Amino acid sequence: MYKEFSELKDKRILVVGLGRTGVTLCHFLCKHGAQVMVTDHKSKPELSTQVEQLDGLPIKFDLGGHSPKTFLQQDLVILSPGVPSKLKIFDYARSQGIKITGEFEFSINFIKEPVIGVTGTNGKTTVAKLIEAFLTASDIKTWVGGANEHPMTEYLLQEDRAQVVIAEVSAFMLEHCENFVPQNIVFTNLAENHKDRYNHMEEYINAKRRIFRNTNQATTSILNADDHAVVELARDPAVQRGKIFYFSRKAVLEPQIMNIGGAVNIGDEIKVRTGPEIESYSIKGLRMRGRHSIENVMAAILTAREHGAKHESVQSAMNAFGQIPHRLEYVRKVGGVQFFNDSKATNVHAVLRALDTFDENVILICGGKDTDCTFKPLETSIRRKVKTLILVGEAKERIHREIGELTETFLIGTFEEAVYIAYQRSRIGDSVLLSSGCPSFDMFDSYEERGDYFKEIIKKFR
């Protein structure tokens, strides 16, 4: 049941977390007459930029901590995705009958257009952008947001409406989901992640699993047949309520998948079936690096075809699709050495996928905020492909204990120095790869800021 904007008038709403999402949410709530208060554990001076962006709006602030009294005065509390949902103050508020939800769940209740929910540990942004490109090329108007630089509330703020809304959905966003009913669910892969937020893997999986909570016969789930954890998830009766398309890079699965519908990579082509006919798409002109890129393309084709994308438009858009910033982004070549920015690789599984695209002679820059995820899955790739490992940031000592003995390793104090050392150790034919395996928040405000700084440093090299 969709909600109307008029329901927000005079409602007392507390926004928790004043990042990009919180600021956008405040603008939306004020626009529709809600009585808005903001709380954040950071102080007003620390949040001066964000507070300035709310200048002129009738908002009250409770900054530098979370006061129980503030929570008890509200009709609704809305958390930004980065705010852990298990804080004691939230348990206390719930015990007093205060409704608490997340920005994603709150926003999605107002969106009446068909929604594609893209989730998984890695690949969400690329798949979402590919779907957008395929639909746009077919003259189908789209909007992309969620776990990227565009909070879902941003869509509600604009007057223009899309034909299809594509939502990148993180585990954090799914924690609060009760009523989210996506028309399509894309599940890219599932690996260990966010150990700083989830006590064990099962907690993380359970958060991800919530995307299937309201599946019905009209739901199409598009799942990675090559990912064991995703296939196990598909056994859930909630998933089975709708239609399932699998995608795979294993040619041996072609008969099985083509029988029920899905996509399979065979050599230089992708075979796709979403209806009675089997279609073929060439990947010879694909400009993205890595075998995992083929998985992303298959997931996107299946989803786009479900929404009416035309075969020739998809093929054309696929050939034209370039690199996405901070995702195995080629930066430049200096003195015979290639530099790649994969700052978006904020977990170990993403680093593994990045290394998979190189043959050898990699100088790898790793490290960042320590989330306690093990780096041991990288052992084989480090031995085979990484000639020098540069460790930096909060997690460097632990990473060194786990994999530092496998190759030449340096522990560096600053990010800038790490990039310079990587260049100094390189030789003609080498590749310097920033693929940290960690979030950026020990040194930077975002992975984008980290990647941009990496590129700035490299521009100075001669």
KASULWO-V938395 format. One line per field, one symbol per residue. ss: DSSP state (2 for helix, 1 for strand, 0 for the rest). phi: phi as a letter, one per 20 degrees, with the letter a starting at -180 (. if undefined). psi: psi as a letter, one per 40 degrees, with the letter a starting at -180 (. if undefined). A space follows every 10 residues. Layout:
BEGIN
ss = ???
phi = ???
psi = ???
END
This chain:
BEGIN
ss = 0000222200 0111110002 2222222222 2000111111 0000000222 2220000011 1110100222 2200011110 0000000222 2222200011 1122222200 0001111110 0002222222 2222222000 0111110000 0222222000 0001111100 2222000000 0001111000 0000000000 2222222222 2200000001 1111000222 2220002222 0011111100 2222222222 0111110011 1110000011 1100000000 2222222222 2222220000 2222222222 0000000011 1111001111 1000000222 2222200000 0111110010 0000022222 2222211111 1100022222 2222220111 1100222222 2222200000 1111000010 0000002222 2222222220 00
phi = .fedgffegm fecdedodeg ffffffffff gdnfedcccb ffefffdgff fffdgnefdd ccdnqceggf ffedebddef gfegedffff fffffenefc bdgffffffe eefgddedcp fcngffffff ggfffffemd fcbdboebec ggfffffeff deebdddfce ggffgdfcdf cffccddfab bgalffddfb gfffffffff fegdfbfeed edcefedgff fffffggfff fdecddcbee gfeggffffd oqbcecmecd eccdbfeedc cedfefeeen ffffffffff fgffffdnfe gffffffffe fefdgmclef eadclndedc dcfffebfgf fgffffedea ledddcorfe dmefeffegf fffeceebdd dbngefffff fecfeebfcc ddfcffffff fgffeecgne cecebfmbfe ffcceaffff fffgffffge fc
psi = hiiiddeehe hhhhhhhfad dddddddddd dfeihhihii eiidddfddd ddeeheigii igieihhddd deeidihhhi dehheeiddd dddddeehhh iiddddddee heihhhhhii dieddddddd dddddddefh hihhabfaeg iddddddidi iidhhhhhhi dddedehdeh gidihhhdih ihifeedhdi ddddddddde dedfiaeehh hhiheehddd dddeehddde daihhiiieh ddedddddde haihhhbeih hhheadihih hhedeheiii dddddddddd ddddddeeii ddddddddde haihhegfhh cihhfehihh hfdegeiddd ddddddeida fhhhhiiahh eehiedeedd dddddhdhhh hiadeddddd ddedeeihhh hididddddd ddddeiihei hhhhgdeiie eddieidddd ddddddddde i.
END
